[in-house]
Amino acid sequence: MSTVDTAVRLTYLAAAACFVLGLHLMNSPVRARRGNQLSAAGMAAAVVATLVLVIDAGAITATGWTFLGAGAGAGALAGWYTARTVRMTAMPQLVSLFNAVGGGAAAIVAVHEFTRLAAPVPARVAVPTVLDVLIGALTFAGSLVASGKLQGLVPSGPVVFTGGRVLTAGLSIVAVCAGAVSATGRGGMAALAVLLLAALALGVVGVLPIGGADMPVVISLLNAFTGTAVAMAGFVLDNSVLIVAGALVGASGTILTVLMAQAMNRSIVSIVAGGFGTGDSPAGGGGGRGRRPPRRGPPRRPVPGYARSAPTTRRSSSRTPAGWSSCRATAWRPRRRSTPSTS
């Protein structure tokens, strides 16, 4: 192993540590900004290390570097502009679009690596390729539909049509059969193309029957799918930092999905099944199925820790004339309420 390879692997290890620590810091709203910055720094270090590895190998021509630089620059500019200009109320749509980009990119990487190898493709590449294409293509199509529902480009209510369940079952069977053939390494591009098309159709028909009220949970679930697809791409490319980053995104997205479903008093199965259990379900959809009993207990109060300062009001001093009360804005500080006397 050369010095460059050793340095790159150590950088990947440091980047993985930044991902884990950044995710840990995001547990608290006070430290979430710092955790996001640390994770971004780790990803930047991983990208630079990959560029150094590619330059050392000399595997890309001048034309390739031109296209690579143009694509990276356009993507970075588009991401920066949309993230800076999007309204906070439209943030779920943006996250869904990012999920689509991540899932689609992971699927393209797997398809390129599969076509580059001669048949029969070894199982260590064929199996993760099948999983990557299936999950990535499904995430790509489903995330676009979810974003369209929230943006109003697609009807926000459940889109249910006759034979929809049968179509979903048929597409699932086709995807499983095509994936099994491709996993043997002898199916070639024909079987992989059938798997890709079936996964894209599954993403569309799987998200259309889900109502717009459940879209945040669906987007969180698709985010977990994106992380899983990226991890599979890491196995295809034998890239450790992709495996770690994808596994972290997949695990955290799954946990977030479960927590969001519990907060809505819903089960994930009822949400994914679609077409019932939501407030905007179509007529005859069976409104109450899959709904959990309401949670009992004291109401929960939001913690204003995401803001640097939160204006609140409190009464002024006793100089205020009797019968009047004046309020002034102050920074939020927790204080203990005194129990009124019963005498």
Protein Blocks (a to p, Z undefined) as FASTA:
>chain_A
ZZklmmmmmmmmmmmmmmmmmmmmmmpmklmmmmmmmmmmmmmmmmmmmmmmmmmnopac
fklmmmmmmmmmmmmmmmmmmmmmpcfklmmmmmmmmmmmmmmmmmmmmmmmmmmpccdd
dfklmmmmmmmmmmmmmmmmmmmmmmmmmnopacfbdcddehklmmmmmmmmmmmmmmmm
mmnopnommlmmmmmmmmmmmmmmmmmmpcfklmmmmmmmmmmmmmmmmmmmmmmnopak
lmmmmmmmmmmmmmmmmmmmmmnopafklmmngoihiakbcehklmmgoiacddeddddd
ddffkbmbdcddddddfkbcghiacdddddddddddddddfZZ
